[in-house]
Amino acid sequence: MTKWEYVTVPLLVHATKQILDTWGEDGWELVQVVPGPNNPEQLVAYLKREKTA
C-alpha cells in the first residue's frame, strides 16, 4: 500500500510558478489550490509525495 506525506504551502501571487516549480523539483505533486482561511485572496497549495520509509 502506498503511503503519502502532505504539505500546505502559501502561494505568493507574483511567484506562484517559482514556488510550485521548487516544490515539484523535490518530488511534491500539486493536489489542490484553495483560498486561505483568513484571507480569500491568499492562496494555499496542498501538495503530496510518496512517503519514503
RODOPA-894315 format. One record per residue: residue in one letter; x, y, z negated of N, C-alpha, C, O, CB in turn. Coordinates in steps of 0.02 Angstrom, whole numbers, plus 50000, padded with zeros to 5 digits. Last residue first. Glycine has a CB too. Layout:
N
aXYZXYZXYZXYZXYZ
...
***
This chain:
53
a505095026849826505245023749761505075028049705505175026149647505945021849755
t504395039949906504945035249909505125033149838505285037249795505565038349945
k502835043449976503245043349915503785038049923503655032349943502825042049852
e502525052850119502555046250089503045046350031503605049050036502765040950141
r501755068650089502265064550121502275057850084502075057250027502965067950120
k500715083250115500845076650087501435073550123501605075350179500225072050092
l500015099350069500445095050110500535088350075500455087850014501135098450123
y499015113150082499075106750049499475102150095499295101250153498375103550030
a499215130550069499295124550110499355118450064499715118650014499915125150158
v498235144650046498615139450012498625133350057498105131150081498315137849942
l498145162350075498035155450095498495150750057499045152550037498165154750170
q497285176050020497915172350009497785165050026497355161849995498165173049934
e496005180250031496455182250084497135178750078497525178650126496545189750084
p495375176249914495225172549975495675174450034495725170650082494505173749994
n496095174549766496075179449820495965175749885496425172549911496745183649821
n496045163949680495945170649652495875176149705495635181549691496515172349607
p496215152549760495685152749710495535159849684494965161349666495855148249653
g496475154849939496705154349870496135155149820495635158249837497245159449856
p495775145150072495865151550037496075150449964495865145549933495205155750039
v496765131550141496155134250111496295141150081496875142850067495885129450057
v497305119350251497425126150227496765128950203496265128650238497735130750284
q497905102450246497365107350249497625114150226498085114550186496765105050206
v499055094950274498405091550269497845096650280497365095350317498325088050201
l500635093850347500085098250328499425094350329499265090950378500045104350375
e501905083950280501405084650332500835088950306500575087950251501135077550353
w503655084350247502975085750225502515086750284502705089950334502965091850179
g504985082950282504555077150286503835078150263503445073350261504835071750246
d505735094150288505845089850229505365083950227505335080350177505775093950165
e505215100450396505885097750402506055093150344506485088750351506395103350407
g504025105350339504005099850387504675096550396504715090450404503745102350453
w504485116150264504215110350229504195104250275504325098650253503515111850201
t504875124250375505355122450323505125116250285505515111550275505465128250274
d503675125950444504235122650476504745120250425505005114650430504585127450526
l502935133350349502715126550367503275122650402503355116650390502105126850413
i503705145250346503585141450285503405134250302503685129550274503025144650243
q503635149450480504285148050450504205143650387504585138950376504645154650432
k502245151550494502595146550534503255144650503503425138750499502705149250606
t502015162050397501675155550394502055150250432502185144850405500975156150421
a502405175050372502925169950377502635162850376502985158150357503415170650319
h501375183950356501905185950402502435180550412502875181250454502225192250379
v500605177550257500335178450325500895180050375500875177550431499825184050325
l501225164950158501255172150171501075173250244501365170050288501965175050154
l500465152350065500685154550131500675162150136500175165250119500255151450187
p500895141749931500585148049953500885150050020501495149650030500685153649900
v500655124449928501135129749944500755136049964500335135850008501615127550001
t500595109249841500235115149865500735120849873501175121749831499645117149817
v500925092149876501155098549851500685103949879500425103349934501895099949872
y501025074349842500695080349868500995086649839501295086549785499935080049854
e501435057849893501515063449846501255069749881501275070249942502275064249824
w500765041349912500895048049936501055052649878500835051649821500295050649975
k501005024449960500905029349906501135036149931501625036649967501295027349841
t500285010950044500665017150049500495021749990499915022749974500525020750116
m500414994150000500005000050000500445006250000500915006849961499535000049940
***
